[in-house]
Amino acid sequence: MEKEMKIAVLIDAENISGKYVNVILSEANKLGNIIYKRIYGDWTSSQMGAWKSVILDNAIQPIQQYKNVSGKNSSDSSLIIDAMDLLYQGKADGFCIVSSDSDFTRLASRLREAEKFVLGMGEKKTPRSFISACNRFSYLDLLLEAAAEHLSPVEKAVPAEKNEKPGKNKKKKAAQQATVKKPVQKVENGSDLESVCAALQELVEENSDDEGWIYSGKLGYLLGKRFPDFDVRNFGAKKFTVFVRDLGLFEVRELLDDESETSKRIYFRLK
Protein backbone atom coordinates (compact mmCIF):
# COMPACT_ATOMS: atom_id res chain seq x y z
CA MET A 1 0.00 0.00 0.00
CA GLU A 2 1.37 3.41 -0.98
CA LYS A 3 2.22 5.59 2.01
CA GLU A 4 0.06 8.67 2.43
CA MET A 5 1.59 12.12 2.35
CA LYS A 6 1.78 13.91 5.69
CA ILE A 7 0.03 17.25 5.22
CA ALA A 8 0.36 20.53 7.10
CA VAL A 9 -2.63 22.89 6.77
CA LEU A 10 -1.67 26.50 7.52
CA ILE A 11 -4.46 29.09 7.41
CA ASP A 12 -4.18 32.88 7.32
CA ALA A 13 -7.29 33.73 9.37
CA GLU A 14 -6.92 37.47 8.77
CA ASN A 15 -7.29 36.89 5.04
CA ILE A 16 -9.73 33.96 4.79
CA SER A 17 -13.29 33.64 6.13
CA GLY A 18 -14.32 30.88 8.52
CA LYS A 19 -17.14 29.85 6.20
CA TYR A 20 -14.60 27.96 4.10
CA VAL A 21 -13.44 25.58 6.86
CA ASN A 22 -15.20 22.47 5.51
CA VAL A 23 -14.03 23.10 1.94
CA ILE A 24 -10.45 23.64 3.12
CA LEU A 25 -10.25 20.42 5.13
CA SER A 26 -12.04 18.42 2.45
CA GLU A 27 -9.56 19.47 -0.24
CA ALA A 28 -6.56 18.93 2.02
CA ASN A 29 -7.76 15.45 3.01
CA LYS A 30 -7.64 14.42 -0.65
CA LEU A 31 -3.87 14.91 -0.62
CA GLY A 32 -3.14 12.61 2.31
CA ASN A 33 -3.13 12.47 6.09
CA ILE A 34 -3.48 15.88 7.76
CA ILE A 35 -0.94 15.97 10.61
CA TYR A 36 -0.91 19.70 11.37
CA LYS A 37 -3.86 22.10 11.36
CA ARG A 38 -2.83 25.59 12.39
CA ILE A 39 -4.53 28.94 11.96
CA TYR A 40 -2.88 32.34 12.45
CA GLY A 41 -4.36 35.64 13.54
CA ASP A 42 -4.96 38.13 16.34
CA TRP A 43 -7.58 36.27 18.37
CA THR A 44 -8.24 39.32 20.53
CA SER A 45 -9.82 40.98 17.50
CA SER A 46 -13.59 40.86 16.98
CA GLN A 47 -12.96 40.07 13.30
CA MET A 48 -11.90 36.55 14.29
CA GLY A 49 -15.37 35.73 15.60
CA ALA A 50 -16.36 33.58 12.61
CA TRP A 51 -13.28 31.41 13.05
CA LYS A 52 -13.61 31.04 16.82
CA SER A 53 -16.84 29.12 16.42
CA VAL A 54 -15.33 26.46 14.13
CA ILE A 55 -11.68 25.93 15.14
CA LEU A 56 -12.57 23.86 18.22
CA ASP A 57 -15.01 21.63 16.33
CA ASN A 58 -12.33 20.90 13.71
CA ALA A 59 -9.37 20.61 16.11
CA ILE A 60 -7.47 23.46 14.46
CA GLN A 61 -4.71 24.95 16.60
CA PRO A 62 -4.99 28.76 16.84
CA ILE A 63 -1.68 30.65 16.83
CA GLN A 64 -1.85 34.09 18.44
CA GLN A 65 -0.12 36.96 16.67
CA TYR A 66 -0.67 40.49 17.92
CA LYS A 67 -0.72 43.35 15.47
CA ASN A 68 2.40 45.40 16.07
CA VAL A 69 1.48 47.90 13.35
CA SER A 70 -2.05 49.05 12.57
CA GLY A 71 -3.37 47.78 9.23
CA LYS A 72 -0.58 45.23 8.77
CA ASN A 73 -1.35 41.51 8.50
CA SER A 74 1.00 40.30 11.24
CA SER A 75 0.08 36.63 10.95
CA ASP A 76 2.06 36.27 7.71
CA SER A 77 5.46 36.09 9.37
CA SER A 78 4.27 33.62 11.99
CA LEU A 79 2.83 31.28 9.36
CA ILE A 80 6.01 31.48 7.26
CA ILE A 81 8.24 30.70 10.26
CA ASP A 82 6.14 27.68 11.21
CA ALA A 83 6.18 26.39 7.64
CA MET A 84 9.97 26.62 7.47
CA ASP A 85 10.32 24.91 10.86
CA LEU A 86 8.19 22.00 9.65
CA LEU A 87 10.23 21.88 6.44
CA TYR A 88 13.60 21.67 8.20
CA GLN A 89 12.28 19.16 10.73
CA GLY A 90 11.11 16.95 7.88
CA LYS A 91 7.70 16.48 9.48
CA ALA A 92 5.53 17.20 6.44
CA ASP A 93 5.50 15.96 2.84
CA GLY A 94 2.99 18.52 1.62
CA PHE A 95 1.78 21.96 2.64
CA CYS A 96 -1.66 23.49 2.24
CA ILE A 97 -1.32 27.28 2.42
CA VAL A 98 -4.69 28.99 2.74
CA SER A 99 -4.64 32.68 1.87
CA SER A 100 -5.46 35.11 -0.93
CA ASP A 101 -2.30 37.08 -0.16
CA SER A 102 0.64 37.31 -2.56
CA ASP A 103 3.01 37.58 0.42
CA PHE A 104 3.17 33.77 0.49
CA THR A 105 4.51 33.49 -3.05
CA ARG A 106 8.13 33.12 -1.96
CA LEU A 107 7.17 30.61 0.75
CA ALA A 108 5.39 28.40 -1.80
CA SER A 109 8.38 28.62 -4.15
CA ARG A 110 10.82 27.73 -1.35
CA LEU A 111 8.78 24.68 -0.31
CA ARG A 112 8.68 23.46 -3.89
CA GLU A 113 12.44 23.94 -4.17
CA ALA A 114 12.66 21.48 -1.27
CA GLU A 115 10.53 19.06 -3.34
CA LYS A 116 7.46 19.45 -1.16
CA PHE A 117 3.96 19.48 -2.65
CA VAL A 118 2.18 22.81 -2.22
CA LEU A 119 -1.60 23.18 -2.44
CA GLY A 120 -2.70 26.80 -2.40
CA MET A 121 -6.23 27.87 -1.53
CA GLY A 122 -7.77 31.30 -1.78
CA GLU A 123 -10.53 33.37 -3.29
CA LYS A 124 -10.78 34.49 -6.91
CA LYS A 125 -8.96 37.71 -6.04
CA THR A 126 -5.74 35.79 -5.31
CA PRO A 127 -2.79 37.28 -7.27
CA ARG A 128 -1.41 35.18 -10.11
CA SER A 129 2.06 35.15 -8.57
CA PHE A 130 0.93 33.04 -5.60
CA ILE A 131 -1.16 30.74 -7.80
CA SER A 132 1.77 30.04 -10.12
CA ALA A 133 4.08 29.29 -7.19
CA CYS A 134 1.90 26.36 -6.05
CA ASN A 135 1.74 22.83 -7.45
CA ARG A 136 -2.02 23.17 -7.41
CA PHE A 137 -4.44 25.94 -6.50
CA SER A 138 -8.14 25.76 -5.57
CA TYR A 139 -10.60 28.65 -5.56
CA LEU A 140 -12.50 28.45 -2.28
CA ASP A 141 -15.44 30.64 -3.28
CA LEU A 142 -16.18 28.56 -6.39
CA LEU A 143 -15.93 25.29 -4.47
CA LEU A 144 -18.14 26.60 -1.67
CA GLU A 145 -20.84 27.65 -4.11
CA ALA A 146 -20.82 24.22 -5.74
CA ALA A 147 -20.83 22.34 -2.44
CA ALA A 148 -23.65 24.45 -0.99
CA GLU A 149 -26.10 23.63 -3.76
CA HIS A 150 -24.70 20.23 -4.80
CA LEU A 151 -24.34 21.67 -8.27
CA SER A 152 -21.38 22.61 -10.41
CA PRO A 153 -20.83 26.35 -10.96
CA VAL A 154 -21.89 25.88 -14.59
CA GLU A 155 -25.10 24.02 -13.79
CA LYS A 156 -26.25 26.86 -11.54
CA ALA A 157 -25.81 29.35 -14.35
CA VAL A 158 -27.84 27.56 -17.02
CA PRO A 159 -31.32 29.18 -17.15
CA ALA A 160 -34.43 27.16 -17.87
CA GLU A 161 -35.64 27.63 -21.43
CA LYS A 162 -39.01 29.32 -21.61
CA ASN A 163 -41.93 28.44 -23.87
CA GLU A 164 -40.04 25.68 -25.62
CA LYS A 165 -42.27 23.29 -27.51
CA PRO A 166 -41.71 19.54 -27.08
CA GLY A 167 -39.22 18.19 -29.59
CA LYS A 168 -38.01 21.62 -30.68
CA ASN A 169 -34.26 22.19 -31.02
CA LYS A 170 -33.44 18.70 -29.73
CA LYS A 171 -30.28 18.54 -31.78
CA LYS A 172 -29.20 21.94 -30.52
CA LYS A 173 -29.81 20.98 -26.88
CA ALA A 174 -27.95 17.69 -27.29
CA ALA A 175 -24.95 19.51 -28.74
CA GLN A 176 -24.99 22.01 -25.89
CA GLN A 177 -25.17 19.27 -23.25
CA ALA A 178 -22.22 17.49 -24.85
CA THR A 179 -20.06 20.59 -24.72
CA VAL A 180 -18.19 21.77 -21.66
CA LYS A 181 -19.34 25.26 -20.82
CA LYS A 182 -17.33 28.15 -19.48
CA PRO A 183 -17.39 28.98 -15.76
CA VAL A 184 -20.17 31.18 -14.46
CA GLN A 185 -17.76 33.88 -13.38
CA LYS A 186 -14.40 34.42 -15.02
CA VAL A 187 -11.74 33.87 -12.40
CA GLU A 188 -9.47 36.87 -12.18
CA ASN A 189 -6.09 35.92 -13.68
CA GLY A 190 -7.35 32.33 -13.88
CA SER A 191 -7.25 29.81 -16.69
CA ASP A 192 -10.21 30.12 -19.07
CA LEU A 193 -11.66 27.37 -21.24
CA GLU A 194 -10.11 28.69 -24.47
CA SER A 195 -6.62 28.67 -22.96
CA VAL A 196 -7.13 25.19 -21.50
CA CYS A 197 -8.30 23.80 -24.87
CA ALA A 198 -5.29 25.29 -26.64
CA ALA A 199 -2.94 23.85 -24.01
CA LEU A 200 -4.52 20.39 -24.24
CA GLN A 201 -4.02 20.27 -28.01
CA GLU A 202 -0.44 21.45 -27.69
CA LEU A 203 0.35 18.92 -24.94
CA VAL A 204 -1.11 16.04 -26.95
CA GLU A 205 0.93 17.00 -30.01
CA GLU A 206 4.15 17.26 -28.00
CA ASN A 207 3.80 14.23 -25.71
CA SER A 208 1.82 11.58 -27.62
CA ASP A 209 3.24 8.30 -28.92
CA ASP A 210 4.05 7.55 -32.56
CA GLU A 211 0.36 6.97 -33.31
CA GLY A 212 -0.72 10.21 -31.65
CA TRP A 213 -2.20 8.69 -28.46
CA ILE A 214 -1.57 9.95 -24.94
CA TYR A 215 -2.66 8.38 -21.64
CA SER A 216 -5.29 10.47 -19.83
CA GLY A 217 -3.38 10.37 -16.54
CA LYS A 218 -0.27 11.81 -18.17
CA LEU A 219 -2.28 14.48 -19.95
CA GLY A 220 -3.95 15.55 -16.71
CA TYR A 221 -0.58 15.72 -14.95
CA LEU A 222 0.95 17.88 -17.69
CA LEU A 223 -2.07 20.21 -17.77
CA GLY A 224 -1.88 20.64 -13.99
CA LYS A 225 1.75 21.70 -14.32
CA ARG A 226 0.75 24.25 -16.98
CA PHE A 227 -2.22 25.63 -14.99
CA PRO A 228 -1.89 25.17 -11.20
CA ASP A 229 -5.43 26.54 -10.73
CA PHE A 230 -7.03 24.14 -13.23
CA ASP A 231 -9.91 22.20 -11.71
CA VAL A 232 -12.55 20.43 -13.80
CA ARG A 233 -15.18 21.42 -11.22
CA ASN A 234 -14.72 25.04 -12.28
CA PHE A 235 -15.99 23.99 -15.71
CA GLY A 236 -18.95 21.91 -14.54
CA ALA A 237 -17.33 18.46 -14.78
CA LYS A 238 -16.57 15.90 -12.11
CA LYS A 239 -13.81 13.91 -13.79
CA PHE A 240 -10.92 14.93 -16.01
CA THR A 241 -11.61 12.23 -18.60
CA VAL A 242 -15.24 13.32 -18.91
CA PHE A 243 -14.16 16.95 -19.25
CA VAL A 244 -11.73 16.17 -22.10
CA ARG A 245 -14.11 13.78 -23.84
CA ASP A 246 -16.92 16.34 -23.87
CA LEU A 247 -14.73 18.99 -25.48
CA GLY A 248 -15.13 17.09 -28.74
CA LEU A 249 -11.54 17.77 -29.78
CA PHE A 250 -10.12 14.28 -29.33
CA GLU A 251 -10.62 10.69 -30.33
CA VAL A 252 -11.01 8.37 -27.35
CA ARG A 253 -9.66 4.86 -26.85
CA GLU A 254 -10.42 2.69 -23.82
CA LEU A 255 -8.28 -0.35 -22.96
CA LEU A 256 -8.58 -2.78 -20.08
CA ASP A 257 -5.86 -2.32 -17.50
CA ASP A 258 -3.31 -5.14 -17.54
CA GLU A 259 -3.44 -5.37 -13.75
CA SER A 260 -7.24 -5.31 -13.47
CA GLU A 261 -10.00 -6.82 -15.58
CA THR A 262 -12.52 -4.21 -14.49
CA SER A 263 -10.67 -0.88 -14.68
CA LYS A 264 -9.89 0.85 -17.95
CA ARG A 265 -7.08 3.04 -19.20
CA ILE A 266 -8.29 5.95 -21.33
CA TYR A 267 -6.22 7.50 -24.13
CA PHE A 268 -6.82 10.62 -26.23
CA ARG A 269 -5.72 11.60 -29.75
CA LEU A 270 -6.35 14.76 -31.74
CA LYS A 271 -9.10 14.45 -34.33
C-alpha positions in Angstrom: 0.0 0.0 0.0 1.4 3.4 -1.0 2.2 5.6 2.0 0.1 8.7 2.4 1.6 12.1 2.4 1.8 13.9 5.7 0.0 17.3 5.2 0.4 20.5 7.1 -2.6 22.9 6.8 -1.7 26.5 7.5 -4.5 29.1 7.4 -4.2 32.9 7.3 -7.3 33.7 9.4 -6.9 37.5 8.8 -7.3 36.9 5.0 -9.7 34.0 4.8 -13.3 33.6 6.1 -14.3 30.9 8.5 -17.1 29.9 6.2 -14.6 28.0 4.1 -13.4 25.6 6.9 -15.2 22.5 5.5 -14.0 23.1 1.9 -10.5 23.6 3.1 -10.3 20.4 5.1 -12.0 18.4 2.4 -9.6 19.5 -0.2 -6.6 18.9 2.0 -7.8 15.4 3.0 -7.6 14.4 -0.6 -3.9 14.9 -0.6 -3.1 12.6 2.3 -3.1 12.5 6.1 -3.5 15.9 7.8 -0.9 16.0 10.6 -0.9 19.7 11.4 -3.9 22.1 11.4 -2.8 25.6 12.4 -4.5 28.9 12.0 -2.9 32.3 12.4 -4.4 35.6 13.5 -5.0 38.1 16.3 -7.6 36.3 18.4 -8.2 39.3 20.5 -9.8 41.0 17.5 -13.6 40.9 17.0 -13.0 40.1 13.3 -11.9 36.6 14.3 -15.4 35.7 15.6 -16.4 33.6 12.6 -13.3 31.4 13.0 -13.6 31.0 16.8 -16.8 29.1 16.4 -15.3 26.5 14.1 -11.7 25.9 15.1 -12.6 23.9 18.2 -15.0 21.6 16.3 -12.3 20.9 13.7 -9.4 20.6 16.1 -7.5 23.5 14.5 -4.7 25.0 16.6 -5.0 28.8 16.8 -1.7 30.6 16.8 -1.8 34.1 18.4 -0.1 37.0 16.7 -0.7 40.5 17.9 -0.7 43.4 15.5 2.4 45.4 16.1 1.5 47.9 13.4 -2.0 49.0 12.6 -3.4 47.8 9.2 -0.6 45.2 8.8 -1.4 41.5 8.5 1.0 40.3 11.2 0.1 36.6 10.9 2.1 36.3 7.7 5.5 36.1 9.4 4.3 33.6 12.0 2.8 31.3 9.4 6.0 31.5 7.3 8.2 30.7 10.3 6.1 27.7 11.2 6.2 26.4 7.6 10.0 26.6 7.5 10.3 24.9 10.9 8.2 22.0 9.7 10.2 21.9 6.4 13.6 21.7 8.2 12.3 19.2 10.7 11.1 17.0 7.9 7.7 16.5 9.5 5.5 17.2 6.4 5.5 16.0 2.8 3.0 18.5 1.6 1.8 22.0 2.6 -1.7 23.5 2.2 -1.3 27.3 2.4 -4.7 29.0 2.7 -4.6 32.7 1.9 -5.5 35.1 -0.9 -2.3 37.1 -0.2 0.6 37.3 -2.6 3.0 37.6 0.4 3.2 33.8 0.5 4.5 33.5 -3.1 8.1 33.1 -2.0 7.2 30.6 0.7 5.4 28.4 -1.8 8.4 28.6 -4.1 10.8 27.7 -1.4 8.8 24.7 -0.3 8.7 23.5 -3.9 12.4 23.9 -4.2 12.7 21.5 -1.3 10.5 19.1 -3.3 7.5 19.5 -1.2 4.0 19.5 -2.6 2.2 22.8 -2.2 -1.6 23.2 -2.4 -2.7 26.8 -2.4 -6.2 27.9 -1.5 -7.8 31.3 -1.8 -10.5 33.4 -3.3 -10.8 34.5 -6.9 -9.0 37.7 -6.0 -5.7 35.8 -5.3 -2.8 37.3 -7.3 -1.4 35.2 -10.1 2.1 35.1 -8.6 0.9 33.0 -5.6 -1.2 30.7 -7.8 1.8 30.0 -10.1 4.1 29.3 -7.2 1.9 26.4 -6.0 1.7 22.8 -7.4 -2.0 23.2 -7.4 -4.4 25.9 -6.5 -8.1 25.8 -5.6 -10.6 28.7 -5.6 -12.5 28.5 -2.3 -15.4 30.6 -3.3 -16.2 28.6 -6.4 -15.9 25.3 -4.5 -18.1 26.6 -1.7 -20.8 27.6 -4.1 -20.8 24.2 -5.7 -20.8 22.3 -2.4 -23.6 24.5 -1.0 -26.1 23.6 -3.8 -24.7 20.2 -4.8 -24.3 21.7 -8.3 -21.4 22.6 -10.4 -20.8 26.3 -11.0 -21.9 25.9 -14.6 -25.1 24.0 -13.8 -26.3 26.9 -11.5 -25.8 29.3 -14.3 -27.8 27.6 -17.0 -31.3 29.2 -17.1 -34.4 27.2 -17.9 -35.6 27.6 -21.4 -39.0 29.3 -21.6 -41.9 28.4 -23.9 -40.0 25.7 -25.6 -42.3 23.3 -27.5 -41.7 19.5 -27.1 -39.2 18.2 -29.6 -38.0 21.6 -30.7 -34.3 22.2 -31.0 -33.4 18.7 -29.7 -30.3 18.5 -31.8 -29.2 21.9 -30.5 -29.8 21.0 -26.9 -28.0 17.7 -27.3 -25.0 19.5 -28.7 -25.0 22.0 -25.9 -25.2 19.3 -23.3 -22.2 17.5 -24.9 -20.1 20.6 -24.7 -18.2 21.8 -21.7 -19.3 25.3 -20.8 -17.3 28.2 -19.5 -17.4 29.0 -15.8 -20.2 31.2 -14.5 -17.8 33.9 -13.4 -14.4 34.4 -15.0 -11.7 33.9 -12.4 -9.5 36.9 -12.2 -6.1 35.9 -13.7 -7.4 32.3 -13.9 -7.3 29.8 -16.7 -10.2 30.1 -19.1 -11.7 27.4 -21.2 -10.1 28.7 -24.5 -6.6 28.7 -23.0 -7.1 25.2 -21.5 -8.3 23.8 -24.9 -5.3 25.3 -26.6 -2.9 23.9 -24.0 -4.5 20.4 -24.2 -4.0 20.3 -28.0 -0.4 21.4 -27.7 0.3 18.9 -24.9 -1.1 16.0 -26.9 0.9 17.0 -30.0 4.2 17.3 -28.0 3.8 14.2 -25.7 1.8 11.6 -27.6 3.2 8.3 -28.9 4.0 7.6 -32.6 0.4 7.0 -33.3 -0.7 10.2 -31.6 -2.2 8.7 -28.5 -1.6 10.0 -24.9 -2.7 8.4 -21.6 -5.3 10.5 -19.8 -3.4 10.4 -16.5 -0.3 11.8 -18.2 -2.3 14.5 -20.0 -4.0 15.6 -16.7 -0.6 15.7 -15.0 0.9 17.9 -17.7 -2.1 20.2 -17.8 -1.9 20.6 -14.0 1.7 21.7 -14.3 0.8 24.3 -17.0 -2.2 25.6 -15.0 -1.9 25.2 -11.2 -5.4 26.5 -10.7 -7.0 24.1 -13.2 -9.9 22.2 -11.7 -12.6 20.4 -13.8 -15.2 21.4 -11.2 -14.7 25.0 -12.3 -16.0 24.0 -15.7 -18.9 21.9 -14.5 -17.3 18.5 -14.8 -16.6 15.9 -12.1 -13.8 13.9 -13.8 -10.9 14.9 -16.0 -11.6 12.2 -18.6 -15.2 13.3 -18.9 -14.2 16.9 -19.3 -11.7 16.2 -22.1 -14.1 13.8 -23.8 -16.9 16.3 -23.9 -14.7 19.0 -25.5 -15.1 17.1 -28.7 -11.5 17.8 -29.8 -10.1 14.3 -29.3 -10.6 10.7 -30.3 -11.0 8.4 -27.4 -9.7 4.9 -26.9 -10.4 2.7 -23.8 -8.3 -0.3 -23.0 -8.6 -2.8 -20.1 -5.9 -2.3 -17.5 -3.3 -5.1 -17.5 -3.4 -5.4 -13.7 -7.2 -5.3 -13.5 -10.0 -6.8 -15.6 -12.5 -4.2 -14.5 -10.7 -0.9 -14.7 -9.9 0.9 -18.0 -7.1 3.0 -19.2 -8.3 5.9 -21.3 -6.2 7.5 -24.1 -6.8 10.6 -26.2 -5.7 11.6 -29.8 -6.4 14.8 -31.7 -9.1 14.4 -34.3 
